[in-house]
């Protein structure tokens, strides 16, 4: 039976952002990663419209995490206090496309470490792995403004992805990321209007839109994922509709959010299955769910969850 | 697609005979468009007009239900591509398989493990909605026997899965009072399967390898007199399935292409429990009305069910928790007491961080009509009065011996007034509740 055409007349597309600089481009990375490029909604239109394959950025913390559940800490138990070795393990053994260096330890309420520590860790990780880096502050504006510019400088020329900048705190990091040749993460709290506003603010400072990746905040499965899901779909629709301030690829923080879930943490939960299976499953399911809405870079933590999600991505994006 | 009043008017006799009770045919048409009048009120309406109007009033995607009176499931009737446009209506039904090769204790155990896939989340019961009996044996008698045992030992809605019309005919009567979904008719068995579906008044799955073949098969089955059809794409890779499910949804909703205006079913059999759960999650999000999996692992089922719950929630209505006092851990009369709002996202974030602190505590949930702390404060739904009222209503004075209340850092500004209104000492907590564990350990002694 002949079936009508359902072709959409989208005019825009998600912009492509390339992370990492190899020797030829003045960096020391051994590989680069390109994300974005979708010309339709997820599974919409033809498979040629799907854009670049989504990638996984595995989290490495600058300081040994104090509050990781045992199931999550176990696979990394020998490297949790050695960021360089930790990163190497993620890349060599677990297939990380990117390393996301999260500066948890600089937070004033946590280990309150200083810029020299952060710079040292950055250098260590740059040396240990060849994949591009994501450099992510602690979320305390004052401390991030003190430390992250130094981190940026330490990774100058490596074409990293650095963040995050928010509506209330964007100037310092935007300026330094521009000067050091990095890409920028703009953050908004599950609010599409603020998301656009931060992009406009960064752009007004002369930061090229084509080097921005957006972070809309992430909710784990069962903990507000529906808000993140719909924001991502709306962002994709805005990009396809030609809104230049919304064409950026998207990063989401699945690792941190999903491991806070009761389903991942609770050791004794009769009827829910073993905790060893539950945590990695919850993290993987959160990532898979967000992939359906359209995300480009996924921050993740557990090796099993990473393997499950990589397997899914390879099925959908590679056999074109 | 609903017709406008003028479009309906064109189909009416235009005689203004007033027999319908309206002064003119146009007035009657307007009433029809607003569903305030019935077409039967017009004695002179033509057969052609009746058909067109009936067709136009049908939803773009049919509803299909099956199961027993007590355990009925319904699928279909969706109206949008993306949940933010309105909402998704009928949550995906998750089913687990039972093979008819199993017998005796093995069969009994398997049915029990499917039955036990029931959970409670956020005060709502969620669980497997159906049990799918698979004719792996290839024999009609074994299939009928297993179906009969499943009907006896499970109250879940059943899906009977066989490609053999003989096996289906043998099994279909075995589900006692309940209506099974029967799966599947292919092009060469369409007539035979449709006959069984019609005689037993069951919905029927149509299975084909392409969207075009599926549209044709669905029309063929409809011509045999079966209207409740569920569509199944057969033998495709996962990406092909997902792309075609999206295409079918668009054809049904945007093009009102009737042959594909039915709910869909997908079968997930490849990979381990985790891989099946991952695949099923993508099918839940992207338009499969029923997903049948082989795994019965609770750890794989719980996230699938949660995904259904989240994706099918109404984006217009904030999900709320009941305003009351929630004990976390086993708090005693010296345990800290704090409040937050009844927006579920706010509450569950606070709850998880209080749990993480491992300090047994009480969380008082103030009714802010499902808004977050800052929104509720600016909307005057969270102020010294609403907090004091909630404290009185839920008798917090009896719960704890101390008179100290921890408040969210974002509403520090209400401290003074709140102390006046309650006589309690107010302690300003952190702005972000991820700081709660540290706060509790350092400040709360």
Interface residues (C-beta under 8 A of the other chain):
Chain A: X1 X2 X3 X4 X6 X41 X42 X43 X44 X46 X47 X67 X109 X110 X139 X219 X221 X222 X223 X224 X225 X226 X227 X229 X230 X233 X234 X237 X260 X261 X262 X263 X265 X271 X272 X273 X274 X277 X278 X280 X281 X282 X284 X285 X288 X289 X291 X292 X293 X304 X308 X309 X311 X312 X315 X316 X319
Chain B: X81 X82 X83 X84 X116 X119 X121 X122 X211 X212 X213 X215 X216 X219 X237 X238 X239 X242 X243 X245 X246 X247 X250 X251 X254 X255 X257 X259 X260 X273 X274 X275 X277 X278 X279 X281 X282 X285 X286 X297 X298 X299 X300 X302 X303 X304 X306 X307 X309 X310 X311 X313 X315 X345 X348 X349 X352 X353 X355 X356 X432 X435 X437 X438
